[in-house]
Amino acid sequence: MKQFFSFIKKEFAHVFRDRKTLVMLFGFPIVQIVLFGFALTNELKNANIAVVDNARDVASQQIIDKMEGSKFFNVQKSLMTPSQIDAAFKEGKIKLAVVFPPNFNQDLLHLNKASIQVIADASDPNTAAQLSNYISTIVADYQAQIAPTMKVPYTIIPEVRMLYNPDLKGAPNFVPGVMAMVLLLVCVMMTSVSIVREKEMGTMEILLVSPVKPLMVIIAKAIPYLVLSLVNLCVILLLSVYALDLPIKGSVVLLFAESTLLIITALALGLLISTITSSQQSAMFASMLGMMLPTMLLSGYMFPIENMPVVLQVISNIVPARWYYVIVKAVMLKGLGFASVWKETVILAGMAVFFTALSLRNFKIRLE
């Protein structure tokens, strides 16, 4: 064991002497969590919209005040003609226009109904639909306020309740996916490259003929990245809680245990890549191509798996990030325990055992 721990110490020394490795280990997770948490979000804020108030009455002004008070809109009041509205859309100055017709308040009082024209830039259909929904919500909220004082027949006010993310923030969706991507990429790339580097430098022969068994050499190489990945996990969770205001509702111990399971799976994958590649460039390319794209596209955190073709849904089952993403959302956001994620845990554990066995089987203790 003394020789084994000396190998672990040597690997830690390799990691801390390589500045590029340190940047990738600690800089990459911080950049990812900040980028996905703050910049790449599915929330729409401060969208430029034009309000054409042809009514200029109490009702229209109250609705406009609600729009101005919303964080979603940057209201630009104007008296545009239809041609001017079209020009503003073409120049990209506005994303949406709201037009109040004349006698808006009078129609509401005497006819118990009034119309508002909402014009959206549908060149980006998702943005147009989301902004239109925001306007509809504001109008419905105003209608709910005036309903007690007005006799509006057969008016149905839907009451919407958003579970686990009532403010519809982007962080609860992106943080679990970023955790999966960071842990997988760091572990897979670092492990595969570290072993291939020994082959390129010609030092693998020295390691294999040392008194320590080859299996212990491999484990000694994996342990530093396991420890550093857990440090990365702590950094991500601290940023999530204190920077993104995303509390951990479930068990922190369970979250760390599941993350350790994913890290072991990633280390096994890195070892597998190192057995089939002969250069650091090819190992890096295989790690990036084999981990980043499937994690981003097939884990479910960027695109719903249910919307994918059946073939891609089947392929997504072999992506470890898919199951880890489900586990993190259940534990971190919903506050569930092991009883709710045991199925995903068993699948992830099976992957870890399978990749570890396959990697050890393909690992050559004699160099050609």
FITORVO-441862 format. One record per residue (C-alpha): residue number from 1; residue in one letter; x, y, z. Coordinates in pm, 1 decimal. Last residue first. Layout:
+-------+-------+----------+----------+----------+
| torvo | milum |        x |        y |        z |
+-------+-------+----------+----------+----------+
|   NUM |     A |        X |        Y |        Z |
...
+-------+-------+----------+----------+----------+
This chain:
+-------+-------+----------+----------+----------+
| torvo | milum |        x |        y |        z |
+-------+-------+----------+----------+----------+
|   368 |     E |    365.0 |   -344.3 |  -2873.1 |
|   367 |     L |    313.5 |   -268.1 |  -2507.0 |
|   366 |     R |    235.0 |   -542.7 |  -2261.9 |
|   365 |     I |    -17.9 |   -486.5 |  -1982.2 |
|   364 |     K |   -285.9 |   -423.3 |  -2239.1 |
|   363 |     F |   -614.6 |   -280.4 |  -2117.6 |
|   362 |     N |   -900.6 |   -429.6 |  -2318.4 |
|   361 |     R |  -1031.8 |   -645.8 |  -2034.7 |
|   360 |     L |   -982.9 |   -371.2 |  -1779.3 |
|   359 |     S |  -1185.4 |   -131.9 |  -1993.7 |
|   358 |     L |  -1466.3 |   -378.6 |  -2055.5 |
|   357 |     A |  -1493.8 |   -461.3 |  -1684.9 |
|   356 |     T |  -1498.0 |    -93.3 |  -1588.6 |
|   355 |     F |  -1746.2 |     -5.2 |  -1862.0 |
|   354 |     F |  -1986.1 |   -280.1 |  -1750.1 |
|   353 |     V |  -1953.4 |   -210.6 |  -1376.3 |
|   352 |     A |  -2012.4 |    163.1 |  -1421.6 |
|   351 |     M |  -2300.5 |    103.5 |  -1661.7 |
|   350 |     G |  -2466.4 |   -130.5 |  -1412.6 |
|   349 |     A |  -2424.4 |    133.4 |  -1140.8 |
|   348 |     L |  -2595.7 |    389.3 |  -1363.9 |
|   347 |     I |  -2884.6 |    151.7 |  -1432.0 |
|   346 |     V |  -2915.8 |     67.6 |  -1061.7 |
|   345 |     T |  -2914.0 |    437.2 |   -969.8 |
|   344 |     E |  -3180.5 |    517.2 |  -1230.8 |
|   343 |     K |  -3406.8 |    250.7 |  -1079.1 |
|   342 |     W |  -3329.9 |    358.2 |   -722.2 |
|   341 |     V |  -3428.6 |    718.9 |   -790.8 |
|   340 |     S |  -3756.5 |    753.7 |   -599.6 |
|   339 |     A |  -3667.1 |    528.3 |   -307.1 |
|   338 |     F |  -3331.7 |    707.3 |   -279.6 |
|   337 |     G |  -3496.5 |   1026.9 |   -161.2 |
|   336 |     L |  -3690.2 |   1312.0 |   -318.6 |
|   335 |     G |  -3630.5 |   1682.1 |   -249.9 |
|   334 |     K |  -3783.2 |   1794.4 |   -578.2 |
|   333 |     L |  -3500.6 |   2018.5 |   -701.2 |
|   332 |     M |  -3181.7 |   1851.8 |   -577.7 |
|   331 |     V |  -3289.8 |   1491.9 |   -536.9 |
|   330 |     A |  -3529.2 |   1446.7 |   -830.2 |
|   329 |     K |  -3347.1 |   1686.3 |  -1062.7 |
|   328 |     V |  -3012.3 |   1527.7 |   -978.8 |
|   327 |     I |  -3140.6 |   1172.9 |  -1036.1 |
|   326 |     V |  -3303.0 |   1252.8 |  -1371.7 |
|   325 |     Y |  -2983.7 |   1419.5 |  -1494.2 |
|   324 |     Y |  -2779.5 |   1121.8 |  -1373.0 |
|   323 |     W |  -2995.0 |    890.1 |  -1583.0 |
|   322 |     R |  -2953.2 |   1092.0 |  -1900.9 |
|   321 |     A |  -2587.4 |   1167.8 |  -1829.5 |
|   320 |     P |  -2499.3 |    798.3 |  -1850.7 |
|   319 |     V |  -2592.0 |    786.6 |  -2222.7 |
|   318 |     I |  -2688.6 |    427.6 |  -2311.8 |
|   317 |     N |  -3062.2 |    499.4 |  -2281.2 |
|   316 |     S |  -3029.5 |    794.2 |  -2520.2 |
|   315 |     I |  -2988.1 |    548.4 |  -2809.0 |
|   314 |     V |  -3342.6 |    416.9 |  -2756.2 |
|   313 |     Q |  -3489.0 |    767.5 |  -2754.6 |
|   312 |     L |  -3283.4 |    848.4 |  -3062.7 |
|   311 |     V |  -3440.6 |    558.5 |  -3251.4 |
|   310 |     V |  -3789.9 |    645.1 |  -3128.4 |
|   309 |     P |  -3765.8 |    994.5 |  -3274.6 |
|   308 |     M |  -3722.9 |   1273.2 |  -3019.8 |
|   307 |     N |  -4005.3 |   1468.7 |  -2854.8 |
|   306 |     E |  -4011.5 |   1245.7 |  -2545.6 |
|   305 |     I |  -3639.1 |   1306.2 |  -2496.3 |
|   304 |     P |  -3705.2 |   1674.7 |  -2430.5 |
|   303 |     F |  -3419.7 |   1889.5 |  -2570.3 |
|   302 |     M |  -3162.1 |   2078.8 |  -2365.8 |
|   301 |     Y |  -3176.1 |   1886.5 |  -2037.1 |
|   300 |     G |  -3289.4 |   1556.7 |  -2183.8 |
|   299 |     S |  -2960.6 |   1367.1 |  -2180.8 |
|   298 |     L |  -2953.4 |   1312.6 |  -2557.5 |
|   297 |     L |  -2834.4 |   1642.4 |  -2705.6 |
|   296 |     M |  -2593.6 |   1792.7 |  -2453.3 |
|   295 |     T |  -2465.4 |   1468.3 |  -2304.1 |
|   294 |     P |  -2453.8 |   1293.0 |  -2641.0 |
|   293 |     L |  -2257.6 |   1586.3 |  -2792.6 |
|   292 |     M |  -2014.0 |   1630.2 |  -2503.5 |
|   291 |     M |  -1928.8 |   1268.3 |  -2432.2 |
|   290 |     G |  -1827.0 |   1077.4 |  -2745.0 |
|   289 |     L |  -1717.3 |   1376.5 |  -2947.8 |
|   288 |     M |  -1523.8 |   1538.0 |  -2665.0 |
|   287 |     S |  -1374.5 |   1213.3 |  -2537.7 |
|   286 |     A |  -1291.2 |   1082.5 |  -2884.7 |
|   285 |     F |  -1124.7 |   1411.7 |  -2976.9 |
|   284 |     M |   -923.3 |   1421.7 |  -2654.9 |
|   283 |     A |   -809.9 |   1060.7 |  -2700.8 |
|   282 |     S |   -720.1 |   1128.1 |  -3064.9 |
|   281 |     Q |   -518.2 |   1432.0 |  -2967.7 |
|   280 |     Q |   -347.9 |   1255.0 |  -2677.2 |
|   279 |     S |   -226.4 |    977.4 |  -2902.0 |
|   278 |     S |   -262.0 |    597.2 |  -2925.2 |
|   277 |     T |   -633.3 |    540.0 |  -2883.3 |
|   276 |     I |   -830.1 |    220.5 |  -2811.6 |
|   275 |     T |   -712.4 |    150.6 |  -2455.5 |
|   274 |     S |   -724.4 |    518.4 |  -2356.1 |
|   273 |     I |  -1089.4 |    536.6 |  -2460.8 |
|   272 |     L |  -1173.7 |    250.6 |  -2224.4 |
|   271 |     L |   -986.0 |    420.2 |  -1940.3 |
|   270 |     G |  -1184.8 |    736.7 |  -1997.1 |
|   269 |     L |  -1506.7 |    537.4 |  -1997.4 |
|   268 |     A |  -1409.0 |    377.9 |  -1666.4 |
|   267 |     L |  -1336.5 |    721.6 |  -1523.2 |
|   266 |     A |  -1677.3 |    841.3 |  -1643.2 |
|   265 |     T |  -1855.8 |    551.9 |  -1471.9 |
|   264 |     I |  -1662.0 |    620.1 |  -1151.3 |
|   263 |     I |  -1760.3 |    986.8 |  -1176.5 |
|   262 |     L |  -2126.4 |    894.1 |  -1223.3 |
|   261 |     L |  -2120.5 |    681.3 |   -908.5 |
|   260 |     T |  -1948.3 |    961.3 |   -719.1 |
|   259 |     S |  -2226.6 |   1193.8 |   -830.8 |
|   258 |     E |  -2487.4 |    952.9 |   -695.3 |
|   257 |     A |  -2309.0 |    942.4 |   -360.0 |
|   256 |     F |  -2266.4 |   1320.7 |   -352.5 |
|   255 |     L |  -2637.6 |   1374.7 |   -416.5 |
|   254 |     L |  -2729.1 |   1114.2 |   -154.4 |
|   253 |     V |  -2512.3 |   1293.7 |    101.5 |
|   252 |     V |  -2663.9 |   1630.4 |      6.8 |
|   251 |     S |  -3012.3 |   1493.4 |     75.4 |
|   250 |     G |  -3291.3 |   1680.5 |    -97.5 |
|   249 |     K |  -3401.1 |   2044.0 |   -131.7 |
|   248 |     I |  -3072.7 |   2188.7 |   -254.7 |
|   247 |     P |  -3142.8 |   2558.3 |   -300.1 |
|   246 |     L |  -3097.5 |   2739.0 |   -633.8 |
|   245 |     D |  -3024.2 |   3107.0 |   -571.8 |
|   244 |     L |  -2798.4 |   3125.2 |   -879.7 |
|   243 |     A |  -2494.2 |   3271.7 |   -703.2 |
|   242 |     Y |  -2525.0 |   3127.6 |   -350.5 |
|   241 |     V |  -2691.4 |   2790.1 |   -406.0 |
|   240 |     S |  -2580.6 |   2711.5 |   -760.7 |
|   239 |     L |  -2231.5 |   2852.2 |   -712.0 |
|   238 |     L |  -2188.6 |   2641.6 |   -398.2 |
|   237 |     L |  -2321.1 |   2333.3 |   -578.6 |
|   236 |     I |  -2084.3 |   2382.6 |   -871.4 |
|   235 |     V |  -1783.8 |   2437.5 |   -643.4 |
|   234 |     C |  -1867.6 |   2127.1 |   -438.8 |
|   233 |     L |  -1899.7 |   1921.8 |   -757.5 |
|   232 |     N |  -1563.0 |   2048.7 |   -874.2 |
|   231 |     V |  -1411.3 |   1929.9 |   -545.9 |
|   230 |     L |  -1574.4 |   1592.0 |   -611.0 |
|   229 |     S |  -1414.0 |   1596.4 |   -954.7 |
|   228 |     L |  -1076.7 |   1670.6 |   -794.7 |
|   227 |     V |  -1104.8 |   1364.3 |   -570.9 |
|   226 |     L |  -1209.7 |   1131.9 |   -853.1 |
|   225 |     Y |   -944.8 |   1283.3 |  -1077.9 |
|   224 |     P |   -676.7 |   1210.6 |   -818.7 |
|   223 |     I |   -809.4 |    852.1 |   -774.0 |
|   222 |     A |   -800.8 |    751.3 |  -1141.8 |
|   221 |     K |   -423.6 |    732.6 |  -1188.9 |
|   220 |     A |   -380.9 |    527.7 |   -871.2 |
|   219 |     I |   -659.3 |    295.9 |   -988.4 |
|   218 |     I |   -474.2 |    237.3 |  -1316.2 |
|   217 |     V |   -146.0 |    168.8 |  -1139.7 |
|   216 |     M |   -324.8 |    -61.8 |   -895.1 |
|   215 |     L |   -459.4 |   -264.9 |  -1185.4 |
|   214 |     P |   -110.3 |   -281.4 |  -1338.7 |
|   213 |     K |     27.9 |   -438.8 |  -1017.5 |
|   212 |     V |    277.6 |   -234.7 |   -818.4 |
|   211 |     P |    632.9 |   -368.4 |   -820.0 |
|   210 |     S |    707.0 |   -159.9 |  -1132.5 |
|   209 |     V |    723.6 |   -329.4 |  -1472.4 |
|   208 |     L |    398.9 |   -169.2 |  -1592.4 |
|   207 |     L |    488.1 |    178.8 |  -1469.0 |
|   206 |     I |    829.1 |    176.4 |  -1636.1 |
|   205 |     E |    678.7 |     53.7 |  -1962.9 |
|   204 |     M |    419.5 |    333.3 |  -1947.2 |
|   203 |     T |    699.7 |    589.8 |  -1937.9 |
|   202 |     G |    750.6 |    607.8 |  -2314.9 |
|   201 |     M |    635.9 |    969.3 |  -2339.0 |
|   200 |     E |    360.3 |    879.6 |  -2585.2 |
|   199 |     K |    237.2 |    586.1 |  -2377.8 |
|   198 |     E |    237.8 |    785.9 |  -2054.7 |
|   197 |     R |     42.7 |   1059.3 |  -2231.3 |
|   196 |     V |   -214.1 |    798.3 |  -2335.9 |
|   195 |     I |   -278.2 |    725.1 |  -1967.6 |
|   194 |     S |   -321.4 |   1090.4 |  -1871.2 |
|   193 |     V |   -528.1 |   1168.7 |  -2181.4 |
|   192 |     S |   -789.6 |    901.1 |  -2115.3 |
|   191 |     T |   -822.7 |    991.5 |  -1748.4 |
|   190 |     M |   -838.1 |   1367.9 |  -1803.2 |
|   189 |     M |  -1085.2 |   1349.5 |  -2089.4 |
|   188 |     V |  -1326.6 |   1107.1 |  -1925.2 |
|   187 |     C |  -1319.1 |   1265.7 |  -1580.0 |
|   186 |     V |  -1346.9 |   1626.5 |  -1695.5 |
|   185 |     L |  -1605.0 |   1555.0 |  -1962.1 |
|   184 |     L |  -1831.2 |   1341.5 |  -1745.4 |
|   183 |     L |  -1824.6 |   1562.9 |  -1437.6 |
|   182 |     V |  -1875.4 |   1879.6 |  -1639.5 |
|   181 |     M |  -2156.1 |   1741.5 |  -1854.8 |
|   180 |     A |  -2353.0 |   1590.2 |  -1567.9 |
|   179 |     M |  -2323.7 |   1901.7 |  -1352.7 |
|   178 |     V |  -2414.0 |   2120.4 |  -1649.6 |
|   177 |     G |  -2729.3 |   1917.0 |  -1703.5 |
|   176 |     P |  -2830.1 |   1947.1 |  -1338.8 |
|   175 |     V |  -2761.7 |   2326.0 |  -1351.7 |
|   174 |     F |  -2951.9 |   2392.0 |  -1674.6 |
|   173 |     N |  -3311.8 |   2322.4 |  -1578.5 |
|   172 |     P |  -3312.0 |   2466.5 |  -1228.0 |
|   171 |     A |  -3108.8 |   2764.3 |  -1362.1 |
|   170 |     G |  -3359.7 |   2875.1 |  -1627.5 |
|   169 |     K |  -3608.4 |   3030.0 |  -1389.6 |
|   168 |     L |  -3979.7 |   2963.5 |  -1430.8 |
|   167 |     D |  -4061.1 |   3162.1 |  -1113.4 |
|   166 |     P |  -4259.7 |   2872.1 |   -968.5 |
|   165 |     N |  -3980.0 |   2618.4 |  -1024.1 |
|   164 |     Y |  -4055.0 |   2307.1 |   -817.2 |
|   163 |     L |  -4426.5 |   2315.0 |   -908.8 |
|   162 |     M |  -4583.3 |   2589.2 |  -1120.8 |
|   161 |     R |  -4942.3 |   2664.9 |  -1025.1 |
|   160 |     V |  -5182.0 |   2809.4 |  -1274.9 |
|   159 |     E |  -5527.4 |   2935.4 |  -1179.4 |
|   158 |     P |  -5739.8 |   2972.7 |  -1489.6 |
|   157 |     I |  -5996.0 |   3256.6 |  -1481.7 |
|   156 |     I |  -6321.0 |   3159.3 |  -1648.8 |
|   155 |     T |  -6562.1 |   3440.2 |  -1739.0 |
|   154 |     Y |  -6916.3 |   3318.7 |  -1785.1 |
|   153 |     P |  -7070.8 |   3663.1 |  -1746.4 |
|   152 |     V |  -6863.1 |   3975.1 |  -1672.9 |
|   151 |     K |  -7056.4 |   4175.1 |  -1419.3 |
|   150 |     M |  -6786.8 |   4416.8 |  -1313.7 |
|   149 |     T |  -6656.7 |   4506.2 |   -968.9 |
|   148 |     P |  -6535.8 |   4159.0 |   -864.9 |
|   147 |     A |  -6406.0 |   4090.3 |  -1220.0 |
|   146 |     I |  -6177.7 |   4396.6 |  -1230.5 |
|   145 |     Q |  -5880.1 |   4225.6 |  -1068.1 |
|   144 |     A |  -5923.8 |   3896.2 |  -1251.7 |
|   143 |     Q |  -5934.5 |   4082.2 |  -1582.5 |
|   142 |     Y |  -5603.9 |   4248.5 |  -1497.4 |
|   141 |     D |  -5445.7 |   3909.3 |  -1426.4 |
|   140 |     A |  -5585.6 |   3772.5 |  -1751.2 |
|   139 |     V |  -5436.3 |   4067.5 |  -1940.2 |
|   138 |     I |  -5095.9 |   4011.9 |  -1776.0 |
|   137 |     T |  -5107.9 |   3638.6 |  -1849.6 |
|   136 |     S |  -5203.6 |   3697.7 |  -2211.2 |
|   135 |     I |  -4912.3 |   3938.4 |  -2249.4 |
|   134 |     Y |  -4669.9 |   3681.3 |  -2106.8 |
|   133 |     N |  -4816.6 |   3414.3 |  -2334.7 |
|   132 |     S |  -4756.5 |   3637.0 |  -2635.1 |
|   131 |     L |  -4395.2 |   3681.0 |  -2525.8 |
|   130 |     Q |  -4349.7 |   3304.0 |  -2502.4 |
|   129 |     A |  -4514.4 |   3235.5 |  -2838.3 |
|   128 |     A |  -4305.4 |   3497.4 |  -3016.4 |
|   127 |     T |  -3983.7 |   3374.6 |  -2852.8 |
|   126 |     N |  -4054.9 |   3015.8 |  -2953.8 |
|   125 |     P |  -4157.9 |   3114.6 |  -3305.8 |
|   124 |     D |  -3842.8 |   3314.5 |  -3387.3 |
|   123 |     S |  -3939.6 |   3453.5 |  -3728.2 |
|   122 |     A |  -4274.2 |   3491.6 |  -3552.6 |
|   121 |     D |  -4224.5 |   3859.4 |  -3468.1 |
|   120 |     A |  -4536.4 |   3926.5 |  -3261.7 |
|   119 |     I |  -4843.2 |   4145.0 |  -3306.0 |
|   118 |     V |  -5092.6 |   4156.4 |  -3019.8 |
|   117 |     Q |  -5421.4 |   4334.0 |  -3092.8 |
|   116 |     I |  -5632.5 |   4398.8 |  -2784.9 |
|   115 |     S |  -6004.7 |   4328.9 |  -2786.8 |
|   114 |     A |  -6283.2 |   4430.7 |  -2552.9 |
|   113 |     K |  -6563.7 |   4252.8 |  -2373.0 |
|   112 |     N |  -6835.5 |   4333.5 |  -2121.5 |
|   111 |     L |  -7017.5 |   4531.1 |  -2393.7 |
|   110 |     H |  -7080.1 |   4844.9 |  -2187.2 |
|   109 |     L |  -6780.8 |   4863.7 |  -1953.6 |
|   108 |     L |  -6519.9 |   4682.2 |  -2162.6 |
|   107 |     D |  -6627.8 |   4853.8 |  -2482.9 |
|   106 |     Q |  -6606.6 |   5191.2 |  -2306.8 |
|   105 |     N |  -6257.6 |   5108.5 |  -2174.1 |
|   104 |     F |  -6122.0 |   5024.9 |  -2520.7 |
|   103 |     N |  -6289.9 |   5321.8 |  -2688.2 |
|   102 |     P |  -6015.6 |   5337.4 |  -2953.4 |
|   101 |     P |  -5821.9 |   5014.4 |  -3010.8 |
|   100 |     F |  -5520.6 |   4917.8 |  -2797.5 |
|    99 |     V |  -5228.7 |   4786.4 |  -3001.6 |
|    98 |     V |  -4955.9 |   4569.6 |  -2847.0 |
|    97 |     A |  -4638.8 |   4520.8 |  -3049.4 |
|    96 |     L |  -4378.0 |   4244.9 |  -3011.6 |
|    95 |     K |  -4009.7 |   4179.3 |  -3067.4 |
|    94 |     I |  -3906.2 |   4539.0 |  -3127.0 |
|    93 |     K |  -3612.6 |   4720.9 |  -3286.6 |
|    92 |     G |  -3530.0 |   4438.6 |  -3527.9 |
|    91 |     E |  -3529.2 |   4665.6 |  -3832.7 |
|    90 |     K |  -3801.2 |   4456.1 |  -3995.5 |
|    89 |     F |  -4015.7 |   4467.4 |  -3680.7 |
|    88 |     A |  -3984.4 |   4846.2 |  -3656.1 |
|    87 |     A |  -4075.4 |   4878.7 |  -4024.2 |
|    86 |     D |  -4392.6 |   4673.5 |  -3973.5 |
|    85 |     I |  -4491.4 |   4890.4 |  -3679.1 |
|    84 |     Q |  -4428.7 |   5203.2 |  -3885.5 |
|    83 |     S |  -4649.8 |   5069.4 |  -4165.1 |
|    82 |     P |  -4932.8 |   4998.3 |  -3921.8 |
|    81 |     T |  -4909.0 |   5354.4 |  -3785.7 |
|    80 |     M |  -4724.1 |   5411.4 |  -3465.8 |
|    79 |     L |  -4832.6 |   5617.7 |  -3168.3 |
|    78 |     S |  -4559.3 |   5527.9 |  -2926.7 |
|    77 |     K |  -4483.6 |   5384.7 |  -2585.8 |
|    76 |     Q |  -4170.3 |   5170.6 |  -2570.7 |
|    75 |     V |  -4208.2 |   4904.9 |  -2303.5 |
|    74 |     N |  -3902.8 |   4701.9 |  -2202.0 |
|    73 |     F |  -4073.5 |   4378.3 |  -2115.8 |
|    72 |     F |  -4011.4 |   4060.3 |  -1915.7 |
|    71 |     K |  -3936.4 |   4219.5 |  -1579.9 |
|    70 |     S |  -4299.3 |   4328.8 |  -1550.6 |
|    69 |     G |  -4383.2 |   4668.8 |  -1404.9 |
|    68 |     E |  -4399.1 |   4824.6 |  -1750.1 |
|    67 |     M |  -4648.4 |   4559.7 |  -1860.9 |
|    66 |     K |  -4862.7 |   4616.4 |  -1552.2 |
|    65 |     D |  -4859.7 |   4990.4 |  -1615.5 |
|    64 |     I |  -4970.6 |   4925.6 |  -1975.2 |
|    63 |     I |  -5268.3 |   4728.4 |  -1843.0 |
|    62 |     Q |  -5365.4 |   5015.9 |  -1612.6 |
|    61 |     Q |  -5324.2 |   5269.4 |  -1893.7 |
|    60 |     S |  -5552.1 |   5071.7 |  -2125.6 |
|    59 |     A |  -5823.8 |   5052.0 |  -1860.6 |
|    58 |     V |  -5809.2 |   5418.4 |  -1761.1 |
|    57 |     D |  -5825.2 |   5562.9 |  -2112.2 |
|    56 |     R |  -5576.8 |   5654.7 |  -2380.8 |
|    55 |     A |  -5767.5 |   5449.9 |  -2639.8 |
|    54 |     N |  -5522.1 |   5454.6 |  -2930.9 |
|    53 |     D |  -5245.5 |   5324.9 |  -2707.9 |
|    52 |     V |  -4979.5 |   5177.5 |  -2936.5 |
|    51 |     V |  -4743.3 |   4980.4 |  -2714.9 |
|    50 |     A |  -4411.5 |   4875.0 |  -2867.6 |
|    49 |     I |  -4209.5 |   4587.8 |  -2723.4 |
|    48 |     N |  -3840.1 |   4547.8 |  -2647.4 |
|    47 |     A |  -3774.5 |   4228.5 |  -2452.4 |
|    46 |     N |  -3631.9 |   4303.1 |  -2109.1 |
|    45 |     K |  -3625.5 |   3940.1 |  -2002.6 |
|    44 |     L |  -3703.0 |   3614.3 |  -2179.1 |
|    43 |     E |  -3619.5 |   3300.7 |  -1982.8 |
|    42 |     N |  -3473.2 |   2999.5 |  -2165.1 |
|    41 |     T |  -3132.0 |   3069.8 |  -2018.6 |
|    40 |     L |  -2785.9 |   3070.0 |  -2169.0 |
|    39 |     A |  -2639.8 |   3378.7 |  -2004.4 |
|    38 |     F |  -2687.6 |   3342.4 |  -1628.3 |
|    37 |     G |  -2688.8 |   2977.2 |  -1527.6 |
|    36 |     F |  -2552.3 |   2829.4 |  -1846.6 |
|    35 |     L |  -2257.5 |   3066.6 |  -1863.9 |
|    34 |     V |  -2193.3 |   3078.9 |  -1489.5 |
|    33 |     I |  -2211.9 |   2699.2 |  -1453.9 |
|    32 |     Q |  -1998.1 |   2641.1 |  -1761.5 |
|    31 |     V |  -1732.3 |   2897.8 |  -1675.9 |
|    30 |     I |  -1697.1 |   2758.4 |  -1323.2 |
|    29 |     P |  -1682.0 |   2398.5 |  -1448.1 |
|    28 |     F |  -1415.0 |   2478.2 |  -1712.9 |
|    27 |     G |  -1189.5 |   2681.6 |  -1484.2 |
|    26 |     F |  -1135.9 |   2410.2 |  -1224.4 |
|    25 |     L |  -1032.1 |   2097.9 |  -1410.7 |
|    24 |     M |   -959.5 |   2254.5 |  -1747.6 |
|    23 |     V |   -750.5 |   2531.8 |  -1596.6 |
|    22 |     L |   -570.5 |   2281.3 |  -1374.4 |
|    21 |     T |   -493.7 |   2058.5 |  -1672.1 |
|    20 |     K |   -353.1 |   2350.1 |  -1866.6 |
|    19 |     R |   -139.5 |   2446.3 |  -1568.3 |
|    18 |     D |     26.6 |   2104.0 |  -1549.6 |
|    17 |     R |    231.4 |   2086.7 |  -1229.8 |
|    16 |     F |    -80.7 |   2030.5 |  -1015.5 |
|    15 |     V |   -191.6 |   1728.1 |  -1218.0 |
|    14 |     H |    145.8 |   1557.2 |  -1235.4 |
|    13 |     A |    198.2 |   1605.5 |   -859.3 |
|    12 |     F |   -141.8 |   1448.7 |   -790.8 |
|    11 |     E |    -36.4 |   1154.9 |  -1005.9 |
|    10 |     K |    289.3 |   1113.2 |   -811.2 |
|     9 |     K |    102.8 |   1116.3 |   -479.7 |
|     8 |     I |   -126.4 |    841.4 |   -609.3 |
|     7 |     F |    178.3 |    637.8 |   -714.2 |
|     6 |     S |    330.8 |    685.1 |   -368.4 |
|     5 |     F |      2.5 |    567.6 |   -220.4 |
|     4 |     F |     33.5 |    239.2 |   -412.0 |
|     3 |     Q |    395.7 |    193.6 |   -307.0 |
|     2 |     K |    296.2 |    232.8 |     57.9 |
|     1 |     M |      0.0 |      0.0 |      0.0 |
+-------+-------+----------+----------+----------+
